[in-house]
Structures are given as C-alpha cells and as structure tokens.
Amino acid sequence: MGIISLIKLKKYDDYVYRAVIYDDLFLTEKAIKTMELAVRNEKFNKKEIASGYIFLGTLYSKIKDYGKASDCYHQGLELSIDEKFFYSSNLKKAIETFVKNKDIEKARFWLDNLLQRQSYDRKFKRLSILKNKLE
C-alpha cells in the first residue's frame, strides 16, 4: 500500500488531490480511475461532478484518447450548462479536443455558449481566438 492510498477519499477535493498526485507521478491511468470514482459518487454535488468530468477530459487528452476526452468534456459542460462558473484554461482545451476529435458541432455549440459567459467573466473572451479553427 503506497503513501498515496493512505489519503482517505471522503470529500471531492480528496479525489482531486489523489488524482493530481498520480498524474504528477506519470500514473495517469490511476488518476483517471480515481476521478471516475469521483464522478460516480452520489454524495457530490452537480458542480463537483461537472468539474470531475472536465478534469477527466484533461486526463484522457494527455493519453491522446480524444474520443473519451471529448465525451467527458461534453458531460461536464452539459451538467453545468445552467450554472455560472469562471473561466479556466481547461475550457480552451475542451474546445480544442472537440476539434481534434472532429466533433465540430459540439465545438461550435460550446464555444458559443462559453463566449456568452463574458457577461459575468471577461476572461471567456480568450476563447474567441478559437473561432478561426471552426470556420
């Protein structure tokens, strides 16, 4: 039993912490398994589960599984479609992953949705450079 597995997984942040450590140690598959447990945990709220799916998208992108990454990003964004959340560079990665996976309709839909969020967070404007990739 490694030191990482001594971390008790109770709160959402515990899962993220363990997954980040695994990923930092180049154990991305273990990080993915940890986050898959997190998104299936019924104790966590919708925002946490959405965040978990976005993180899973990032992890799957790292191992170049763009199909799974695209699905995870989509699930995370779907869960938070009616929520206010702040800009993160992972959102740019999500749009780029949709494009790599040839999910152009998803890329357009989510890019438009995210750009509309400039009304409460101007940093979403950073995504406007991706418009060129979708034309």
Disulfide bonds with the S-S distance in Angstrom:
none
